[in-house]
């Protein structure tokens, strides 16, 4: 009995021990699976290229850099070249960088590994680098795959200005991991790195070289055409009125990015719901009975009662009754628990008026920088200055309101307008008024605001002004006068009549010239003497402006295709365009050119110290004479002025 009892005790622990071992193996398997999938891999995104509006200009570039290498890596292997390893998406916030990355992954069908830059940073030393290594190792094991790092600038600052060693180690690890994405290391299966940032200049320069981020794709502020396409994509799931005007809405939203347009649609939807719940007719339509006969009878009775009451009460009392009726109907609508049927919801839609009311409630991203948008100054606030107003209207209003007319004549948009005059004469007021009339955004910058004592900061301020202006186009911005350099003017001013003829032919090649125009006669005209290339371009443009000014578009039966620049328009333009370099200036530049050539030839001829000394003396005498002649030319110019 004792032996049997011992055998029973021996069998029981054996069974328990087997169960414990099985549980332990199961836990280890679960832990291994969790380690293999570290949370980087996400399901195939549902977004497609058709869900991202306004990317037609960069779609071909995206396909060349990402889609083709992922779908057909054998082509690159056959050609013996490495496919692109990385692409940097940059642009202002809300332009659709992350959405484009998801659309790329959705179209290609490759494994999509996503991580944001703050998720990489860890409190323990070495864990951040370890997480990056795990991310790239998993991408290689699941190739072909896409690695998407959002806000990559947070972990890749410039190492020369970084104060913390952890940031330098993370940058170095990312560089090393990116270099390991060659086809040789990935088994012939491509792995593409996509980074997204709105501060590309903040990235370390080593990361932006070829072989890492091979190409940088800019997703800028969408223009009018791109905004219209984005609005059409957003409106696919919305119930809009039948005659919705997308082009008009796109014109009303300058400076809006994709995220702003999404917010605009939400605001319009909220306004539509509020309108439906407060509108008497809409409320009655929703709360109507199913019986059409009773509904018709009730409506006729209500109309008759309203008609009788209108003859007995005044307009104020009628308004109060309507408000009370609307409030009562709205209360009944809110008290209704049952959902509305499709027949009741069918006549409801979001109208253009809802979007018009939502525009003031949405502040676009490009206008959140503290500068003014469209001013409230009109022409009525300005007295006199009629001639200046006409010039500004033709230089600013016409290109914005009727760009097709300039395109028909082959004229480019004006680069800018310079307003000059004594303080208080209304220059700023004129600029605000023309911005209001054109509907363009207005950026007011004073010169001292751009100056900074630190090297490079003033230039950066100027760049930011122009970047913000481009983002908020149409706009008014400062003019860059750097292109009017003296060297360019001197060379162009020395053109002879035959050369001026060739320049005129080149400039006017895209313009709609009438058969009566004789460019050779214009180039040989004495008034054209001394004209530089910029002056000739201004002459052609002024002739086109004169043609626009003299054309009566109300009597133009053939449309804008009949527009043309006549010969007499060029003759009239001579009264408004003058050579920018005087003859004295031209002689001075020619003399300087000869002096430079003499100095260079004298230096090359010198073979001994005696020859050098003699040439220097001769050169000194020539320079003294030239200085005297240049001084006399300058005095003559100042006297002429």
C-alpha positions as CSV (number, residue, x, y, z in Angstrom):
1,X,0.0,0.0,0.0
2,X,2.8,2.4,0.7
3,X,4.4,1.7,-2.6
4,X,1.1,2.3,-4.5
5,X,0.6,5.5,-2.6
6,X,4.1,6.7,-3.6
7,X,3.4,5.9,-7.2
8,X,0.3,8.0,-7.1
9,X,2.1,10.9,-5.6
10,X,4.8,10.6,-8.3
11,X,2.4,10.7,-11.1
12,X,0.5,13.9,-9.9
13,X,3.5,16.2,-9.9
14,X,4.5,15.0,-13.3
15,X,1.2,16.1,-14.8
16,X,1.4,19.5,-13.1
17,X,4.9,20.0,-14.3
18,X,3.9,19.4,-17.9
19,X,1.1,22.0,-17.6
20,X,3.5,24.6,-16.2
21,X,6.0,24.0,-19.0
22,X,3.3,24.5,-21.6
23,X,2.1,27.7,-20.1
24,X,5.6,29.0,-20.0
25,X,6.2,28.2,-23.7
26,X,3.0,29.9,-24.7
27,X,4.1,33.1,-22.9
28,X,7.5,33.0,-24.6
29,X,5.8,32.7,-28.0
30,X,3.5,35.6,-27.3
31,X,6.5,37.7,-26.2
32,X,8.4,36.7,-29.4
33,X,5.5,37.8,-31.6
34,X,5.2,41.1,-29.8
35,X,9.0,41.7,-30.3
36,X,8.7,40.9,-34.0
37,X,5.8,43.4,-34.4
38,X,7.1,46.4,-32.4
39,X,4.2,48.6,-33.3
40,X,5.8,50.2,-36.4
41,X,3.7,48.3,-39.0
42,X,0.3,49.6,-39.8
43,X,-2.4,48.2,-42.0
44,X,-2.5,49.2,-45.6
45,X,-3.9,52.7,-45.7
46,X,-7.2,53.2,-47.5
47,X,-6.1,56.5,-49.0
48,X,-5.3,56.7,-52.7
49,X,-4.0,59.3,-55.1
50,X,-7.6,60.3,-56.0
51,X,-8.2,61.2,-52.4
52,X,-5.5,63.8,-52.4
53,X,-6.4,66.8,-54.4
54,X,-4.0,69.3,-56.1
55,X,-1.0,66.9,-56.4
56,X,-1.1,66.6,-60.2
57,X,2.1,68.6,-60.5
58,X,4.1,66.3,-58.3
59,X,2.4,63.0,-59.0
60,X,4.8,62.0,-61.8
61,X,7.8,62.8,-59.5
62,X,6.3,60.6,-56.7
63,X,5.8,57.7,-59.1
64,X,9.4,58.0,-60.4
65,X,11.0,58.1,-56.9
66,X,8.8,55.7,-54.9
67,X,6.2,53.8,-56.9
68,X,8.4,52.5,-59.7
69,X,11.2,51.3,-57.4
70,X,8.8,49.5,-55.1
71,X,6.8,47.7,-57.8
72,X,9.5,46.9,-60.3
73,X,13.0,46.7,-58.6
74,X,14.1,44.2,-61.2
75,X,14.4,47.1,-63.8
76,X,16.9,48.9,-61.6
77,X,18.8,45.7,-61.0
78,X,18.9,45.0,-64.7
79,X,20.2,48.5,-65.4
80,X,22.8,48.2,-62.7
81,X,21.7,51.3,-60.7
82,X,20.5,51.8,-57.2
83,X,16.9,53.0,-56.8
84,X,16.2,56.1,-54.7
85,X,16.5,55.4,-51.0
86,X,14.7,58.3,-49.5
87,X,12.3,61.2,-50.3
88,X,11.8,64.3,-48.2
89,X,8.3,65.8,-48.2
90,X,8.4,69.4,-47.0
91,X,5.9,72.3,-46.9
92,X,3.8,74.4,-44.6
93,X,1.6,72.6,-42.0
94,X,-1.7,71.3,-43.4
95,X,-0.6,70.9,-47.0
96,X,-1.1,67.1,-47.0
97,X,2.4,65.6,-46.5
98,X,1.2,62.8,-44.2
99,X,-1.8,62.1,-46.3
100,X,0.3,61.9,-49.4
101,X,2.6,59.3,-47.7
102,X,-0.5,57.2,-46.8
103,X,-1.8,57.5,-50.3
104,X,1.6,56.3,-51.7
105,X,1.5,53.3,-49.4
106,X,-2.1,52.6,-50.3
107,X,-1.4,52.7,-54.1
108,X,1.8,50.6,-53.9
109,X,0.6,48.0,-51.5
110,X,3.9,47.7,-49.8
111,X,4.4,47.2,-46.1
112,X,4.0,50.6,-44.3
113,X,6.0,51.3,-41.2
114,X,5.1,54.6,-39.6
115,X,6.6,56.4,-36.6
116,X,6.7,60.0,-35.5
117,X,9.9,61.7,-34.5
118,X,8.9,62.2,-30.8
119,X,8.3,58.4,-30.5
120,X,11.9,57.8,-31.3
121,X,13.3,59.9,-28.4
122,X,13.7,57.9,-25.2
123,X,14.9,58.8,-21.7
124,X,17.6,56.1,-21.4
125,X,20.8,56.5,-23.2
126,X,21.0,54.3,-26.3
127,X,17.4,53.4,-26.5
128,X,16.6,56.0,-29.1
129,X,19.3,54.6,-31.4
130,X,18.1,51.1,-30.6
131,X,14.6,52.0,-31.7
132,X,15.8,53.3,-35.0
133,X,17.8,50.2,-35.6
134,X,14.7,48.0,-34.9
135,X,12.6,50.2,-37.2
136,X,15.0,49.7,-40.1
137,X,15.6,46.0,-39.4
138,X,11.9,45.3,-39.4
139,X,11.5,47.3,-42.7
140,X,14.3,45.2,-44.3
141,X,12.7,41.9,-43.0
142,X,9.3,42.9,-44.5
143,X,10.7,44.4,-47.8
144,X,9.4,45.8,-50.1
145,X,8.4,48.4,-47.5
146,X,8.0,52.1,-46.8
147,X,9.4,53.8,-43.7
148,X,7.5,57.0,-42.9
149,X,9.0,59.3,-40.2
150,X,6.7,62.3,-39.5
151,X,8.2,65.6,-38.2
152,X,11.7,64.3,-38.9
153,X,13.2,67.6,-38.1
154,X,12.7,66.9,-34.4
155,X,15.4,64.2,-34.3
156,X,17.7,65.4,-37.1
157,X,19.0,68.9,-36.0
158,X,22.2,70.2,-37.4
159,X,25.0,68.6,-35.5
160,X,27.3,71.7,-35.5
161,X,24.7,73.7,-33.6
162,X,23.3,70.9,-31.4
163,X,24.2,71.1,-27.7
164,X,23.2,67.6,-26.7
165,X,25.1,64.4,-27.5
166,X,21.9,62.4,-27.8
167,X,20.8,64.4,-30.8
168,X,24.1,63.9,-32.5
169,X,24.0,60.1,-31.9
170,X,20.4,59.9,-33.3
171,X,21.5,61.8,-36.4
172,X,24.5,59.5,-36.9
173,X,22.4,56.4,-36.4
174,X,19.8,57.6,-38.9
175,X,22.5,58.3,-41.4
176,X,24.0,54.8,-40.9
177,X,20.6,53.1,-41.1
178,X,19.8,55.0,-44.3
179,X,23.0,53.9,-45.9
180,X,22.1,50.3,-45.2
181,X,19.0,50.4,-47.5
182,X,20.9,49.3,-50.6
183,X,19.5,46.4,-52.7
184,X,22.5,44.3,-51.7
185,X,21.6,44.6,-48.0
186,X,17.9,44.2,-48.5
187,X,18.1,41.0,-50.6
188,X,17.0,42.8,-53.8
189,X,13.8,44.1,-52.3
190,X,13.6,47.9,-52.0
191,X,13.0,49.9,-48.8
192,X,12.1,53.5,-49.3
193,X,12.4,56.1,-46.5
194,X,9.9,59.0,-46.5
195,X,10.4,62.0,-44.2
196,X,8.0,64.8,-43.6
197,X,8.8,68.2,-42.2
198,X,7.8,71.8,-42.4
199,X,11.3,73.0,-41.6
200,X,13.7,71.5,-44.2
201,X,16.4,74.0,-43.4
202,X,16.6,72.6,-39.8
203,X,17.7,69.2,-41.0
204,X,21.4,68.1,-40.8
205,X,23.0,68.7,-44.2
206,X,24.5,65.2,-44.3
207,X,20.9,63.8,-44.4
208,X,19.9,65.9,-47.4
209,X,22.7,64.7,-49.7
210,X,22.3,62.3,-52.6
211,X,22.1,58.6,-51.6
212,X,20.0,59.4,-48.5
213,X,17.2,61.8,-49.3
214,X,17.7,61.7,-53.0
215,X,15.0,64.1,-53.8
216,X,13.0,66.7,-51.9
217,X,9.3,67.3,-52.9
218,X,7.8,70.6,-51.9
219,X,4.1,70.6,-51.1
220,X,3.5,74.4,-51.1
221,X,0.4,76.5,-50.6
222,X,-2.1,75.4,-53.3
223,X,-3.0,77.9,-56.0
224,X,-6.5,78.6,-57.2
225,X,-6.6,75.6,-59.5
226,X,-5.3,73.2,-56.9
227,X,-7.8,74.6,-54.3
228,X,-10.6,73.9,-56.7
229,X,-9.5,70.3,-57.1
230,X,-9.1,69.8,-53.3
231,X,-12.6,71.2,-52.8
232,X,-14.0,68.8,-55.4
233,X,-12.4,65.9,-53.6
234,X,-13.7,67.0,-50.3
235,X,-17.2,67.4,-51.7
236,X,-17.5,63.8,-52.9
237,X,-19.2,62.7,-49.7
238,X,-21.1,66.0,-49.1
239,X,-24.6,66.8,-50.3
240,X,-24.2,70.1,-52.1
241,X,-26.8,72.1,-54.1
242,X,-27.0,71.4,-57.8
243,X,-25.4,74.6,-59.1
244,X,-22.5,74.8,-56.7
245,X,-19.7,77.1,-57.9
246,X,-16.4,75.5,-57.1
247,X,-14.2,78.0,-59.1
248,X,-15.8,81.0,-57.3
249,X,-15.2,79.3,-53.9
250,X,-11.5,78.6,-54.9
251,X,-11.1,82.3,-55.7
252,X,-12.5,83.3,-52.3
253,X,-10.0,81.2,-50.4
254,X,-6.4,82.5,-51.2
255,X,-3.8,81.2,-48.8
256,X,-5.9,78.2,-47.7
257,X,-4.1,74.8,-47.4
258,X,-5.8,71.4,-47.5
259,X,-6.4,71.4,-43.7
260,X,-8.0,74.8,-43.9
261,X,-10.3,73.7,-46.7
262,X,-11.4,70.7,-44.6
263,X,-12.1,73.1,-41.7
264,X,-14.1,75.3,-44.1
265,X,-16.3,72.4,-45.2
266,X,-17.0,71.5,-41.6
267,X,-17.9,75.1,-40.7
268,X,-20.2,75.2,-43.8
269,X,-21.8,71.9,-42.7
270,X,-22.4,73.3,-39.2
271,X,-23.9,76.4,-40.7
272,X,-26.2,74.4,-42.9
273,X,-27.4,72.3,-40.0
274,X,-28.1,75.4,-38.0
275,X,-29.9,76.9,-41.0
276,X,-32.0,73.8,-41.4
277,X,-33.0,73.7,-37.7
278,X,-33.9,77.4,-37.6
279,X,-35.6,77.8,-41.0
280,X,-39.4,77.5,-40.8
281,X,-39.9,75.9,-44.1
282,X,-37.1,73.3,-43.6
283,X,-38.4,72.5,-40.1
284,X,-41.9,72.0,-41.5
285,X,-40.6,69.8,-44.2
286,X,-38.8,67.6,-41.7
287,X,-41.7,67.4,-39.2
288,X,-44.4,66.9,-41.9
289,X,-46.7,63.9,-41.7
290,X,-46.4,61.1,-44.2
291,X,-49.9,61.8,-45.5
292,X,-49.4,64.2,-48.3
293,X,-53.1,65.2,-48.3
294,X,-53.1,66.3,-44.7
295,X,-49.8,68.1,-45.2
296,X,-51.2,70.0,-48.2
297,X,-54.4,70.9,-46.3
298,X,-52.4,72.1,-43.3
299,X,-50.2,74.2,-45.5
300,X,-53.1,75.8,-47.2
301,X,-54.8,76.5,-43.9
302,X,-51.6,77.9,-42.5
303,X,-51.1,80.1,-45.6
304,X,-54.6,81.3,-45.5
305,X,-54.3,82.1,-41.8
306,X,-51.1,83.9,-42.4
307,X,-52.6,85.9,-45.2
308,X,-55.6,86.9,-43.0
309,X,-53.3,87.9,-40.1
310,X,-51.1,89.9,-42.4
311,X,-54.0,92.2,-43.2
312,X,-54.7,92.7,-39.5
313,X,-51.3,93.0,-37.9
314,X,-48.3,95.1,-38.8
315,X,-44.9,93.9,-40.0
316,X,-43.3,93.9,-36.6
317,X,-46.0,91.6,-35.1
318,X,-45.6,89.3,-38.1
319,X,-41.9,89.0,-37.5
320,X,-42.5,88.1,-33.9
321,X,-45.0,85.5,-34.9
322,X,-42.6,84.0,-37.4
323,X,-39.9,83.8,-34.8
324,X,-42.2,82.2,-32.2
325,X,-43.4,79.7,-34.9
326,X,-39.8,78.9,-35.9
327,X,-38.8,78.4,-32.2
328,X,-41.8,76.2,-31.6
329,X,-41.1,74.1,-34.7
330,X,-37.5,73.8,-33.8
331,X,-38.5,72.6,-30.3
332,X,-40.7,70.0,-31.9
333,X,-37.9,69.0,-34.2
334,X,-35.4,68.5,-31.3
335,X,-38.1,66.6,-29.3
336,X,-38.4,64.1,-32.1
337,X,-36.6,60.9,-31.2
338,X,-37.1,58.9,-34.4
339,X,-34.5,59.4,-37.1
340,X,-35.6,61.1,-40.3
341,X,-36.3,59.1,-43.4
342,X,-34.4,59.4,-46.7
343,X,-37.4,61.1,-48.2
344,X,-37.4,63.8,-45.5
345,X,-33.6,64.3,-45.9
346,X,-33.6,64.4,-49.7
347,X,-34.3,68.1,-50.2
348,X,-31.6,69.2,-47.7
349,X,-28.2,70.3,-48.9
350,X,-25.2,72.6,-48.2
351,X,-25.4,75.8,-50.3
352,X,-22.9,78.2,-51.6
353,X,-24.3,80.7,-49.0
354,X,-23.2,78.4,-46.2
355,X,-19.6,78.4,-47.5
356,X,-19.8,82.2,-47.9
357,X,-20.8,82.5,-44.3
358,X,-18.1,80.1,-43.1
359,X,-15.2,81.8,-44.8
360,X,-14.8,84.6,-42.2
361,X,-14.8,82.0,-39.4
362,X,-11.8,80.1,-40.8
363,X,-8.4,81.7,-40.6
364,X,-6.0,80.2,-43.2
365,X,-2.6,79.0,-42.0
366,X,-0.7,81.4,-44.2
367,X,-2.5,84.4,-42.6
368,X,-1.6,83.5,-39.0
369,X,1.6,85.4,-39.1
370,X,0.3,88.7,-37.7
371,X,0.1,90.6,-41.0
372,X,-3.0,92.1,-42.5
373,X,-5.0,90.5,-45.2
374,X,-7.5,92.4,-47.4
375,X,-7.7,96.0,-46.2
376,X,-11.0,97.9,-45.8
377,X,-9.9,101.0,-47.6
378,X,-11.8,101.8,-50.8
379,X,-11.4,104.4,-53.6
380,X,-14.1,106.5,-51.8
381,X,-11.6,107.1,-49.0
382,X,-9.1,108.7,-51.4
383,X,-9.6,112.2,-52.9
384,X,-8.2,113.2,-56.3
385,X,-5.1,111.2,-57.5
386,X,-7.2,110.1,-60.5
387,X,-4.2,109.7,-62.8
388,X,-2.4,107.6,-60.3
389,X,-5.5,105.5,-59.7
390,X,-5.8,104.8,-63.5
391,X,-2.1,103.7,-63.6
392,X,-2.5,101.4,-60.6
393,X,-5.8,100.0,-62.0
394,X,-4.0,99.0,-65.2
395,X,-0.9,97.7,-63.5
396,X,-2.5,95.8,-60.6
397,X,-6.3,95.4,-61.1
398,X,-6.3,94.3,-64.7
399,X,-3.7,91.5,-64.3
400,X,-5.7,90.0,-61.4
401,X,-9.2,90.5,-62.8
402,X,-8.5,89.7,-66.4
403,X,-5.3,87.6,-66.8
404,X,-6.6,86.2,-70.0
405,X,-6.2,89.5,-71.8
406,X,-2.5,89.7,-70.9
407,X,-2.1,86.1,-72.0
408,X,-3.8,86.8,-75.3
409,X,-1.2,89.6,-76.0
410,X,1.7,87.5,-74.7
411,X,2.4,89.9,-71.9
412,X,3.8,88.9,-68.5
413,X,2.3,90.1,-65.3
414,X,3.9,93.3,-63.9
415,X,6.7,92.6,-61.4
416,X,5.7,95.6,-59.2
417,X,4.8,99.3,-58.9
418,X,6.9,101.9,-57.1
419,X,5.0,104.7,-55.4
420,X,7.2,107.7,-54.5
421,X,6.4,111.1,-53.1
422,X,6.7,113.2,-50.0
423,X,5.4,111.9,-46.6
424,X,1.7,112.1,-46.2
425,X,0.7,112.1,-49.9
426,X,-1.3,108.9,-49.6
427,X,1.1,106.2,-50.9
428,X,0.2,103.6,-48.3
429,X,-3.5,104.5,-48.6
430,X,-3.3,104.0,-52.3
431,X,-1.7,100.6,-51.9
432,X,-4.4,99.5,-49.4
433,X,-7.2,100.8,-51.7
434,X,-5.8,98.9,-54.7
435,X,-5.5,95.8,-52.6
436,X,-9.1,96.1,-51.5
437,X,-10.4,96.6,-55.1
438,X,-8.5,93.6,-56.4
439,X,-9.3,91.4,-53.4
440,X,-5.6,90.7,-53.0
441,X,-4.0,90.2,-49.6
442,X,-2.0,93.1,-48.2
443,X,1.4,92.8,-46.4
444,X,2.7,96.0,-45.0
445,X,6.4,95.9,-44.1
446,X,8.5,98.9,-43.0
447,X,12.1,98.9,-43.9
448,X,13.5,99.0,-40.3
449,X,11.5,95.9,-39.5
450,X,13.7,93.9,-41.8
451,X,17.0,95.0,-40.3
452,X,18.8,93.0,-37.7
453,X,22.1,93.3,-36.0
454,X,23.0,89.7,-36.5
455,X,24.6,88.5,-39.7
456,X,22.1,86.8,-42.1
457,X,18.9,87.7,-40.1
458,X,18.0,90.6,-42.3
459,X,18.2,88.5,-45.4
460,X,16.2,85.8,-43.7
461,X,13.5,88.3,-42.9
462,X,13.3,89.4,-46.5
463,X,13.0,85.7,-47.6
464,X,10.2,85.1,-45.1
465,X,8.3,88.1,-46.4
466,X,8.4,86.8,-50.0
467,X,7.6,83.3,-48.9
468,X,4.5,84.5,-47.0
469,X,3.5,86.7,-50.0
470,X,3.8,83.7,-52.4
471,X,1.7,81.6,-50.0
472,X,-1.0,84.3,-49.8
473,X,-1.2,85.1,-53.5
474,X,-2.7,87.2,-55.0
475,X,-0.9,89.7,-52.9
476,X,1.1,92.9,-52.8
477,X,4.7,92.5,-51.9
478,X,7.9,94.6,-52.0
479,X,9.8,94.8,-55.3
480,X,13.3,93.4,-55.6
481,X,15.6,96.0,-57.2
482,X,18.7,93.7,-57.3
483,X,18.1,92.8,-61.0
484,X,18.8,96.4,-62.1
485,X,22.6,95.9,-61.8
486,X,24.9,98.4,-63.4
487,X,26.8,95.7,-65.3
488,X,23.7,94.4,-67.1
489,X,22.5,97.9,-67.9
490,X,25.9,98.9,-69.4
491,X,26.1,95.9,-71.6
492,X,22.5,96.2,-72.9
493,X,22.8,99.9,-73.4
494,X,25.6,99.5,-75.9
495,X,23.4,97.6,-78.4
496,X,23.3,98.9,-81.9
497,X,20.3,99.2,-84.1
498,X,20.6,95.7,-85.6
499,X,21.1,94.2,-82.1
500,X,18.1,96.1,-80.8
501,X,16.1,94.6,-83.7
502,X,17.1,91.1,-82.6
503,X,16.3,91.9,-79.0
504,X,12.9,93.2,-80.0
505,X,12.2,90.1,-82.1
506,X,13.1,87.9,-79.1
507,X,11.0,89.8,-76.6
508,X,7.9,90.1,-78.8
509,X,8.0,86.5,-80.1
510,X,5.1,85.6,-77.8
511,X,3.2,88.8,-78.3
512,X,0.2,89.3,-80.6
513,X,1.7,91.7,-83.0
514,X,-0.3,93.1,-85.9
515,X,1.1,93.0,-89.5
516,X,1.6,96.7,-89.4
517,X,4.3,96.5,-86.7
518,X,7.8,97.2,-88.2
519,X,10.3,96.1,-85.5
520,X,13.3,97.1,-87.6
521,X,12.0,100.7,-88.0
522,X,11.3,100.8,-84.2
523,X,14.9,99.6,-83.5
524,X,16.3,102.3,-85.8
525,X,14.2,105.1,-84.3
526,X,16.4,107.8,-82.8
527,X,14.3,107.7,-79.6
528,X,15.4,104.0,-79.2
529,X,19.1,105.0,-79.0
530,X,20.6,103.8,-75.8
531,X,17.8,101.4,-74.9
532,X,18.9,98.4,-72.9
533,X,17.3,95.0,-73.0
534,X,15.1,95.9,-70.0
535,X,14.2,99.2,-71.7
536,X,13.1,97.4,-74.8
537,X,11.1,94.9,-72.8
538,X,9.4,97.9,-71.1
539,X,8.7,99.4,-74.5
540,X,7.0,96.2,-75.7
541,X,5.0,96.0,-72.5
542,X,3.9,99.6,-72.6
543,X,2.8,99.1,-76.2
544,X,0.6,96.2,-75.1
545,X,-0.8,98.3,-72.2
546,X,-1.6,101.1,-74.7
547,X,-3.4,98.5,-76.9
548,X,-5.5,97.4,-73.9
549,X,-6.2,101.0,-73.0
550,X,-7.5,101.9,-76.4
551,X,-9.6,98.8,-76.9
552,X,-13.3,99.0,-76.3
553,X,-14.1,95.4,-75.1
554,X,-17.8,96.1,-75.3
555,X,-17.6,96.5,-79.1
556,X,-15.1,93.7,-79.6
557,X,-17.2,91.1,-81.5
558,X,-14.4,88.6,-82.1
559,X,-13.4,88.3,-78.5
560,X,-10.0,88.6,-77.0
561,X,-8.5,86.6,-79.9
562,X,-8.8,89.8,-82.0
563,X,-6.5,91.8,-79.7
564,X,-3.3,92.9,-81.2
565,X,-0.5,95.4,-80.8
566,X,-0.3,98.0,-83.7
567,X,2.7,100.0,-84.9
568,X,1.2,103.2,-83.5
569,X,1.1,101.7,-80.1
570,X,4.9,101.4,-80.1
571,X,5.1,105.1,-81.3
572,X,2.9,106.1,-78.3
573,X,5.0,104.0,-76.0
574,X,8.1,106.1,-76.8
575,X,6.4,109.0,-74.8
576,X,6.4,106.9,-71.7
577,X,9.6,104.8,-71.9
578,X,13.1,106.3,-71.8
579,X,16.6,104.9,-71.8
580,X,17.7,104.0,-68.3
581,X,21.4,104.7,-69.0
582,X,22.5,108.2,-70.2
583,X,25.2,108.7,-72.8
584,X,27.5,110.1,-70.1
585,X,27.0,106.9,-68.0
586,X,27.7,104.8,-71.1
587,X,30.9,106.6,-71.8
588,X,32.0,106.2,-68.2
589,X,31.4,102.4,-68.3
590,X,33.2,102.1,-71.7
591,X,36.2,103.9,-70.3
592,X,36.2,101.7,-67.2
593,X,36.1,98.6,-69.4
594,X,39.1,99.9,-71.4
595,X,41.0,100.7,-68.3
596,X,40.5,97.2,-66.9
597,X,41.7,95.7,-70.2
598,X,44.8,97.9,-70.2
599,X,45.6,96.9,-66.6
600,X,45.2,93.2,-67.4
601,X,47.4,93.4,-70.5
602,X,50.1,95.4,-68.7
603,X,50.2,92.8,-65.9
604,X,50.6,89.9,-68.3
605,X,53.3,91.7,-70.4
606,X,55.5,92.4,-67.4
607,X,58.6,90.1,-67.5
608,X,61.1,92.0,-65.3
609,X,61.0,94.4,-62.4
610,X,61.9,97.4,-64.6
611,X,59.2,96.6,-67.1
612,X,56.7,96.2,-64.2
613,X,57.8,99.5,-62.7
614,X,57.5,101.3,-66.0
615,X,54.1,99.8,-66.7
616,X,52.9,100.7,-63.2
617,X,54.0,104.3,-63.8
618,X,52.3,104.4,-67.1
619,X,49.3,102.8,-65.6
620,X,49.3,105.3,-62.8
621,X,49.3,108.2,-65.3
622,X,46.5,106.6,-67.3
623,X,44.5,106.0,-64.1
624,X,45.0,109.6,-63.0
625,X,43.7,110.8,-66.4
626,X,40.9,108.4,-66.3
627,X,40.0,109.4,-62.8
628,X,39.9,113.0,-63.9
629,X,37.7,112.1,-66.9
630,X,35.4,110.0,-64.8
631,X,35.1,112.8,-62.2
632,X,34.2,115.2,-65.0
633,X,31.6,112.7,-66.2
634,X,30.2,112.3,-62.7
635,X,30.1,116.1,-62.3
636,X,28.3,116.4,-65.6
637,X,25.8,113.7,-64.6
638,X,25.1,115.4,-61.3
639,X,24.8,118.8,-63.0
640,X,22.3,117.3,-65.5
641,X,20.3,115.8,-62.6
